[in-house]
Amino acid sequence: MLLSAVVSLSVAAAPTTPAAKTPAAAPAPPAIPKSTFTLPTTPAATRDPFFPSRLMLSGDPKPQVATNTHPSTAGCLVLKGLSGTTAEPLAMINGRTMSRGEDAEIVTECGRLLVHCVDITTNSAIVEVAGERRELRLRSDF
């Protein structure tokens, strides 16, 4: 009996007509902020986050060009060794390995030099620096 009274009360409390559903308005997409980056104007405000002790330059960096300021810059080049095969010989000039026909920037006591390796023979390398051609030979006191 108690069960039938509970059932009859719950049925009587239920609405007889379903409420009309109103369509919900679609939410507006979120605004995407634009990222901006401004270059600092003072060197103190410019820091590399990965290397904090290094100062970064602000503004457009000027490209560094290898300049040959010494009249005889080829004298600063030393042939350290020869290797490779007879078809593809290699020459080590001031610690930089070069092949025949290769251009490289080599750091020397005279500064940075743009060196063109013209040819490599069995005991020498012929290089060209600032239009000056020179043959570099291995040291003879080995």
C-alpha positions in Angstrom: 0.0 0.0 0.0 2.8 2.3 0.8 4.4 1.5 -2.4 1.3 2.4 -4.5 1.0 5.8 -2.7 4.6 6.7 -3.6 4.1 5.7 -7.2 0.9 7.6 -7.5 2.5 10.8 -6.0 5.4 10.6 -8.3 3.2 10.2 -11.4 1.0 13.1 -10.3 4.0 15.3 -9.8 5.4 14.7 -13.3 4.5 17.3 -15.9 2.1 16.1 -18.5 3.5 18.2 -21.4 7.2 18.4 -22.2 8.6 21.9 -22.2 9.6 23.2 -25.6 13.4 23.2 -26.1 14.9 26.5 -27.2 18.0 26.3 -29.4 21.1 27.5 -27.5 23.2 30.2 -29.3 26.6 29.0 -30.4 29.4 30.5 -28.3 31.6 33.0 -30.1 35.1 31.7 -30.8 37.8 33.0 -28.5 39.9 35.9 -29.8 43.5 34.8 -30.6 46.0 37.3 -29.5 48.8 38.3 -31.9 52.3 37.9 -30.6 54.7 40.8 -30.9 58.4 41.1 -30.5 60.2 44.4 -30.1 64.0 44.7 -30.2 65.5 46.3 -27.0 67.2 49.6 -27.5 70.0 49.1 -24.9 72.5 46.3 -24.6 71.6 45.9 -20.9 68.0 45.0 -21.8 69.1 42.4 -24.4 69.9 39.0 -22.9 70.0 35.6 -24.4 67.7 33.4 -22.2 69.9 30.3 -22.8 73.2 32.2 -22.2 72.5 35.0 -19.8 76.1 36.3 -19.7 76.2 36.8 -23.5 75.1 40.2 -24.8 73.0 40.2 -28.0 73.1 43.1 -30.4 69.8 44.9 -31.1 68.9 46.0 -34.5 70.2 44.5 -37.8 73.5 42.8 -37.3 76.1 43.6 -40.0 77.4 40.6 -41.8 81.0 39.8 -41.2 83.0 39.5 -44.4 86.4 37.9 -44.5 88.9 40.6 -45.3 92.5 40.2 -46.3 94.3 43.2 -44.9 97.9 41.9 -44.9 99.9 42.1 -48.1 101.3 38.6 -47.8 98.5 36.7 -46.1 99.4 33.4 -47.6 102.5 33.4 -45.4 100.2 32.8 -42.4 99.0 29.5 -43.9 100.7 26.2 -42.9 100.2 22.8 -44.5 99.7 20.4 -41.5 99.2 17.2 -43.4 97.9 15.4 -46.5 95.4 12.5 -46.6 92.7 11.0 -48.7 93.0 8.9 -51.8 94.8 9.6 -55.1 91.5 10.4 -56.8 90.3 12.6 -53.9 93.3 14.0 -52.0 92.8 16.1 -48.9 95.0 18.8 -47.4 94.9 20.0 -43.8 95.7 23.7 -43.8 95.9 25.4 -40.4 93.7 22.7 -38.9 91.0 22.9 -41.7 90.7 19.9 -44.1 90.2 21.0 -47.7 89.7 19.2 -50.9 90.7 20.2 -54.4 88.6 23.2 -55.7 87.1 24.0 -52.2 86.8 27.5 -50.8 87.1 28.0 -47.0 87.4 30.7 -44.4 90.5 29.9 -42.3 91.4 31.7 -39.0 95.1 32.5 -38.9 97.4 34.9 -37.0 96.9 37.3 -39.8 93.1 37.2 -39.3 90.3 35.4 -41.2 91.4 34.4 -44.7 89.3 33.3 -47.6 91.3 30.4 -49.1 90.8 28.6 -52.4 92.5 25.2 -52.7 93.6 25.0 -56.3 95.4 21.7 -56.4 96.8 19.0 -54.0 99.9 17.0 -55.0 101.8 14.2 -53.2 103.7 16.5 -50.9 102.2 20.0 -51.3 99.0 22.0 -51.7 98.5 25.0 -54.0 96.2 27.6 -52.6 95.1 31.1 -53.7 94.4 33.9 -51.2 93.3 37.3 -52.4 94.6 36.7 -55.9 98.0 35.5 -54.6 98.8 31.9 -55.5 101.2 30.0 -53.2 102.4 26.4 -52.9 102.4 25.1 -49.3 104.8 22.3 -48.6 105.0 19.9 -45.7 107.8 20.6 -43.2 111.0 18.9 -44.3 112.3 18.1 -40.8 110.0 15.1 -40.3 
